[in-house]
Amino acid sequence: MPEAQARVDEAAASAGRDPESVRRAYNFGPPEGSWTETLTAWAIELRVDTFVLWAKDEAQVEHFAAEVVPAVREAAAG
């Protein structure tokens, strides 16, 4: 992912666009362990700002929306 991010940054700069203004999305299935810790690490270390969950069921969607998203936003902002 870091190499792909570098290519996005280069392309944005070449087009006269601020690389930080580019949305960086990641499709993922439920990670092992803590969703919040994993997604926060991806947000900070990999600069991902949009997560698309491939949920197995409605309960995962509800968990993601109600608990994980707010916690990751808070943790990544600080």
C-alpha angles and dihedrals in degrees: 000000000000090000091050091049090052090053091050090049092050093047092048093049091047089054091050093252127131105250090218090062092064116101112235113204129186128192112212145165120226107296125229113261123001113008091199095052093045096048093043089054090049091049094050104032100033097030093234111162102172125053124193111197120212094206125195094208146355093270090062091051091050092047091049095048099040102037115010102045096051092045093049092047091052095044095045093047093055 
